[in-house]
Amino acid sequence: MPRTPEQNQNIKDRRRTKLLSFALKAFAANGYDHTAVDDITKPAKCSHGLFYHYFDSKEAVFAALIREYLTGEAELPTEMAIELGGTAGLRLIADYAERVSRGSTKDVAIAKTTISLSEATSLDEVGREFAKGHDLYRTLILLVKQGQQEGKVIAGAPEEIAIAFIDMVQAGLDRLCKKSAAPFASADVLYGFLLKQPLFGE
């Protein structure tokens, strides 16, 4: 018995969702610049022809990820952190990192992908616009400078402190992806690394 149009559409929707899921994993593992269409199709056991039936390019699949995956509960709260400013914004980022670490594998992949975008150099216009609004590196530099002016954040070049913080978070997320038994640093620990005084003396 031939399939109904609804059944055909369901099959198409499932294939597209599967490709998006593998694309997210690939971008999370490799970063945007180092992800090729092969990195999506091979683990998905999908031909290039089938991939291009759904998406015109790597840029197109990433644009779909932005619309459907990278905005939502696991979205990096850079805008809100900037609004809060200084140590309040830094605390929000630390809380976000801990929340993501306790979330699903998908949440971790979303965070890893978004955080790594500040290093991407080959994004198209859609990707650049999204990355600009979710640039953790630039956000942290601003918040660290403000925190230093408040007299609460450790001394040092804000750029170096931002990179060190991102490295800690990314290393923890990498361990989660590898199913390591090592715990992810709590928000208190991440935030505490940035402060001149012990957290629980505030």
Rosetta blueprint (number, residue, H / E / L):
1 M L
2 P L
3 R L
4 T L
5 P H
6 E H
7 Q H
8 N H
9 Q H
10 N H
11 I H
12 K H
13 D H
14 R H
15 R H
16 R H
17 T H
18 K H
19 L H
20 L H
21 S H
22 F H
23 A H
24 L H
25 K H
26 A H
27 F H
28 A H
29 A H
30 N H
31 G L
32 Y L
33 D L
34 H L
35 T L
36 A L
37 V H
38 D H
39 D H
40 I H
41 T H
42 K H
43 P H
44 A H
45 K L
46 C L
47 S L
48 H H
49 G H
50 L H
51 F H
52 Y H
53 H H
54 Y H
55 F L
56 D L
57 S L
58 K H
59 E H
60 A H
61 V H
62 F H
63 A H
64 A H
65 L H
66 I H
67 R H
68 E H
69 Y L
70 L L
71 T L
72 G L
73 E L
74 A L
75 E L
76 L L
77 P L
78 T H
79 E H
80 M H
81 A H
82 I H
83 E H
84 L H
85 G L
86 G H
87 T H
88 A H
89 G H
90 L H
91 R H
92 L H
93 I H
94 A H
95 D H
96 Y H
97 A H
98 E H
99 R H
100 V H
101 S H
102 R L
103 G L
104 S L
105 T H
106 K H
107 D H
108 V H
109 A H
110 I H
111 A H
112 K H
113 T H
114 T H
115 I H
116 S H
117 L H
118 S H
119 E H
120 A L
121 T L
122 S L
123 L L
124 D L
125 E H
126 V H
127 G H
128 R H
129 E H
130 F H
131 A H
132 K H
133 G H
134 H L
135 D L
136 L H
137 Y H
138 R H
139 T H
140 L H
141 I H
142 L H
143 L H
144 V H
145 K H
146 Q H
147 G H
148 Q H
149 Q H
150 E L
151 G L
152 K L
153 V E
154 I L
155 A L
156 G L
157 A L
158 P H
159 E H
160 E H
161 I H
162 A H
163 I H
164 A H
165 F H
166 I H
167 D H
168 M H
169 V H
170 Q H
171 A H
172 G H
173 L H
174 D H
175 R H
176 L H
177 C H
178 K L
179 K L
180 S L
181 A L
182 A L
183 P L
184 F L
185 A L
186 S L
187 A H
188 D H
189 V H
190 L H
191 Y H
192 G H
193 F L
194 L L
195 L E
196 K L
197 Q L
198 P L
199 L H
200 F H
201 G H
202 E L
